[in-house]
Amino acid sequence: MRDLLVTAIVFGILPWAFSRPYIGLYLYSWLSYMNPHRLAYGFALNFPFAYIVALTTIFGFLVSKEPKRMPWSREMTVLTMLVLWMVVTTVFAFYPPLAWPQMEKVFKIQIMIFMTPLLITSRERLHYMIWVIALSLAFYGVKGGIFTIVHGGVHRVQGPDASFIAGNNEMAFALVMTIPLLRYLHLQEKQFWMRIGLAAIMVLCGLAVIGSQSRGGLVAAAAMTLVLWFKSRHKFTTALLIGASIWLVVSIMPQAWYDRMNTIKTYEEDASALGRINAWRMALNVVQERPFTGGGFEMFQPNTFKIYAPNPDDVHDVHSVYFEMLGEHGFVGLGLWLLLALLAWRTGSWVIRRAKRDPDRKWAQDLAAMTQVSMIGYAAGGAFLGLAYFDLYYHLLITLVCLKLILLREDAERGVTEPSARPGNKKALRKLGWRRGTRSTAPTS
């Protein structure tokens, strides 16, 4: 039954994905983040739904009247350089038979990331995309939060099998990045019951992070929560939501959870933590020998540990986005990856400053601020979790690019003469793919 339901939804929306490609992007995001086919039991489990939707969306875009020029912002340029550098490191990888399939997987993800600024060209389209992404992941947050309450926090919350968020650490990581997006939706919602519902979803997602029993998730949640409160417009409401989440944690979680979290303080006695450190030191040893290219995708293999690790017998997953990028793509790859994050952060700050002056653009200020909060959660949790290629992170970075482009287009169309929208910026906009007479249109039902 689940197989038929997922198939009916996907193929029912597919004609719209062709005629209105941005709807295809929504459908692809739903498949990528919720992984509904992974909840089935039959043919849908391994059916290439995402591949079919991606091809339909791309072909629909090519034959549509949507502008075809890529907005070459700083972030898009650096992201292109990063992907090309990954191809170089794959050529020189330690294990080519393993590296090339991973390169293909990452490349397919990035194709749809690059489609985002081409299709998400208005506030309405961007707002709906955030709804799709946030609710797709919040499904597991609500489910996991209720599961944690019912079972008293004894069992771990995990994601769907064979997905980016299958493990408890990955599930916690994704939910930490999702909560700020839910807060953005909460700030924009006018209906009282919708606001109550979104508030409940945020609390349950927070409880699911704790219920995952992920120590890295706890660190990410702590950092995200602090910045969430700092960047929220309504700090009292945010404090109430945080307080409710903490109260539930204190009321529900068993002593075994506290004992596990306390091992953060005594990592030198924890085998898992020592294994991660061993993998990090191995990555440093690899880049001492190969500083530019690193070991390529999938380099954290037993044979690599035998040659480069301080403890060759302690084979462990890297569990760090920073050491994953460093070990697999060298200092060049890590540098490009960090530069991409820095540029996206600065773009978010530009949007916040620009939107503060206009009450009609509070939505943009909120989305930029909450996206930055998600980035903080990723940066903190990423120190202990290995999801360097998780498409949600790149979607967040491109969200900030889309935000800036939307504001610049609006300024140019209004003829605004403030510093951020002077005629020189129109020239810059043309370089980014905008031209006079090309308006960003809202989706129609």
Secondary structure, DSSP 8 states (H G I E B T S, - for coil): -HHHHHHHHHHHHHHHHHHSHHHHHHHHHHHHHH-GGGG-SSGGGG--HHHHHHHHHHHHHHHSSS-------HHHHHHHHHHHHHHHHHHT-S-HHHHHHHHHHHHHHHHHHHHHHHH--SHHHHHHHHHHHHHHHHHHHHHHHHHHHHTTT-S-----TTSTT-SHHHHHHHHHHHHHHHHHHHHH--SHHHHHHHHHHHHHHHHHHHHTT-HHHHHHHHHHHHHHHHH-S-HHHHHHHHHHHHHHHHHH--HHHHHHHHTTTTGGG-HHHHHHHHHHHHHHHHHHHSTTTTT-TT--SHHHHHHH-SSTT-------HHHHHHHHHHHHHHHHHHHHHHHHHHHHHHHHHHHHT-GGGHHHHHHHHHHHHHHHHHHHHTTTS--TT-HHHHHHHHHHHHHHHHHHHHHHHHT--SGGGSHHHHHHHHHTT--TT--------
